[in-house]
Amino acid sequence: MYGLWRPRVLGAWKVPASGPVILAVNHSHNVDGPMVMGVAPRPTHFLIKKEAFVGPLGAFLTGIGQLQVDRTAVDRAAITRTLGLLASGGVLGIFPEGTRGEGDFASLRAGLAYFAVRSGAPIVPVAVMGSSDRPGRLIKALPPVRSRVDVVFGDPFDAVEGVRSSDEGGGGRPGGSGRRTRRTLDEATERIQKQLTAHLENARRLTGR
């Protein structure tokens, strides 16, 4: 990453030094995942579409501990592996939008909320501010070579803080001990989206992008 681009990392100290953590990363170009893997203060394991696990690249991704997921169906094996990673105190990287887009956290899928509620792991928002809208790119969807890429880590937050479903009777607790009802996940997703959007706005102010 440092050979091809000029990363500037802000707020890496905010990532908890131990215990399970979920890094929620915006996704606007193909370098986002590798960039976060390269600059994060702890080894990070991303959920990556199974189509990428082909040939030498697939062997490489498996070797560095990335998690294969089938996006066309409910991949129970991937869910089990991911929850196991968090239960063992690992760091999960996830693109809440599910695929590459505008990178503005405008459309979140329920996967992030599910893993956060189920595991009780704190979420650290991560904004990757590249140069994907500038000319000079040799490869589509990648920032120009030697351009600056800002990676801004935000404050950890609990997806279920203050989120209680009426059908839980107020008995659910943070830390993954509450029931994963649809209402709980919907409310958690809404809270997560607000937190991620606020972080992205702050990252734009900090970086001038």
N, C-alpha and C positions, 0 to 999 in steps of 0.2 A: 504493500500500500504506500509506504513512504518512498519507494523507488519510482512509482508511476505518478503519484500525486503529492500534494503538500497538505497533509492533514493538520488541522488545528483542533485540538481536543479541549473542550470546556466542561468543567463540572464532573470529571471522572471520579473525584473523591466522594461524590454523593452515592455511588454504588456501594451497598453494604459489603463489608469485607468478608463476611461469612454468612452461611445460611442460604436458603432458596431465594432466588430473585428472578423476576421476569422483566426482561428488557423489551419494551414496546417501541418498535422502530417504524418511522414513516418510510414509505417505499416509492421513490420516484425514478430511480435508475438502478441498473444491475449491480452497481458497486456497493450498494447500501449494506448488504449482509457481510460481505468480506471486509468492508471498511470497519464495521463495528467489531467483528471478530479480531481484527488486527490491532485496534486501539483500546478496546475495553480492558479494564484493570483485572478482570477475571476471565478464565476460559469460558466461552459462550457457545451454546449448542442451539442451532437454529432448526426450526421445522422447515424442510425444503421439499418441494414437489418431487415425487418419485421419478418423474421424467428426466431429472438432472442426474440421477444415479445410473449413468451409462458409461461403460468403458473406463478409461483411466480416471476421468473426473469422478465417477461414482466410487471407485476405490479410494480416491483421495478424500472425498467428503466423509465416507465411512470411517476412514483412518483418523480423521480429526474430530470424530464424535458428533457429526451432524445427524439429524433425525429425518428419516424418510417418511413422507406422508402422501397418501392417496387422496387427492382433492376431489375426486369424483364421487366419493361415498364416505360414509362414516368409518374411518380407519381406526378400529378399536385397538389394533396392535400399536399404532403410533400413539394413541391416547395413553395406553398403559406404559409405554416407554417414557413418554413425557412426564407423566405423574411420578414414575420411578426416579427420573432425573431430579425432579424438584424435592421428592421425599429424601433423597440422599444429600440435599443441600447444594445442588448444582444451579447453574445459571441458564435459563431458557431465553433464547432470542425469538421474537415472533413479530411478524408483520400483521398488525390487527386488521388491515384492509384486505388481507388475503392474497393480493396480487399487486403488481406494479401499476401505479396510476399517477394521480396528481401529487401524492405524498402529503396530503393535507388532513388526514384522519377524518375525512368527511363521511366515509361509509365503513363502519366497523362490523366485523362478523362476531359471532358469539363465542368463538374459540378462546379468545383472551380472557373474557369474563369467566368462562367455565374453568379454565386452569387456575385462575387467580382465586376463585371462590372455593374450588375443590382443594387446593393446596394450602391456601392461606398465605402464599408468597406475596411480598410487596412488589408493586410494579414501579419500575423506573422508566419514565418516558425518555426516548432518545430521538433527537431530530438530526438527520443527516442533511446538511445544506450544501448541495453540490452546485455544479454549473451546467446543468443539463439543458438550459435554455440558451446557452451561448454557442456561437459558431466555433469551429475548430476541432470538433469531435472526430476522431478517426473511426470509432465504432459507435453505432447507434445505441442510445440509452446509457452511454458512459460519459462522464465528464471529460473535457479536453485533458490530454496528458500534461502533467506538471501544473494543473490548475489547483487552486486551494479548495479543499473540502472540509467544511466545519462539521464536527460531531459534538453535539451539545447534550449532555446528560442532565436530567432534571431531578427534582426531589422525589424520593420514594413515597408512594401512597398506598393505602389499603383499599382494594376494590370494594370491600363490603363495609367500610366504615360508614355508619349511619344508614346503611341499606338493610331494611328489614321487611320481609314480605308479610302481609297480613295473615297468610295461611301458615306462617311459621309461629304465629302467636307471640312474636317478640322474643322467642327463645333461641334464635340462631345467634351464633357468636362469630367474630372474626377468627381467622386461623383455620378456616376450612371445616369447622364443626357444624355449620348450619346445613339445612336441606337445600339441595340445588333445584329449587322450583323454577319454573319458567319466569315467574314474576321477579324472583330474586336475580336471575341472570339478566333479565331485561333492565332492571334498575341499576345493576352493576355496570352493564354496558353503557348506559346513559351517563353514569358518573365517570366512567373511564374516558368516554369521548370528551367530556368537558375538561377533564384534567389534561388529556393529551393535546387538545386544541389550544388550551391556555399555555401549555409548554411550548408549542410550536410558535405561537405569537411572541412569547418571550425570547425564544431562540432567534427569531427574525430581528428583534430589537437589538439583541446582543451582537449579532453578526453583521447587521446591516443588509440582510438579504431578504 
